[in-house]
Amino acid sequence: MMFPPKSGRKAVRLRAAATIDELGHAYTMLMSAWIVGDDSGKDVPYTSTNWVKPFRRRLVAVTAQVHAGKQQMMLATWEGSIRGRWPKDEYFKLLQVQEEMIAVLSQVRDVEWV
């Protein structure tokens, strides 16, 4: 019997952490664009006019990462366990929360700037 070089469950944990990190970066990008507004005198990467396309790209990448994580989690549930039961229900709840966050953030771009 050959053992995998890396645990699937560890890969699920690392992907979940990376997804949370990317969601945090997307939220930070959005907040920095809102805080700065349309002040063209400052040297900032995102203003109220140029944040939509990079924000959309980041959300699409995070969405793909969440869907890949869901597939990876399905495979990790079949992996044998030495340390006891794996709390797959908790990881599925985490994925649901991440999907809700993506859904809410994807609706933000439709809001008009005041």
Phi, psi and omega in degrees: 000130179261132177267144178293149181293340182217140181290136176294328179289324176293321178297323177296316179297317180293320179293321178297318178295319180294323179293317177298320178297316180293322176297322177296320177294320178296317179295320178296320177299316180296313181294321180293325177293322179288321182292316182289323181073227183242039180278101183279353180282340181270151178265080181239149183289327183233129173240185184291349182255338187243020184263344191293310183294313176296326178295317179296318178300318181294319179294322177295320179295320179292321178298317177296322179294321179293317180294322176294324177295325178294317178294320179295325179292323177298320178288325182290338179292337180273353181287141178294156184234132176261326187270001180119191183291138179267128184281070183295330179297323178294322179290324176293323175297320178298319178295322178295319178295319178296319178295322177295320179296319178296318180298318180292315180293329180288338178275348184292327185293344179277351181283136179282145176281136180265000000 
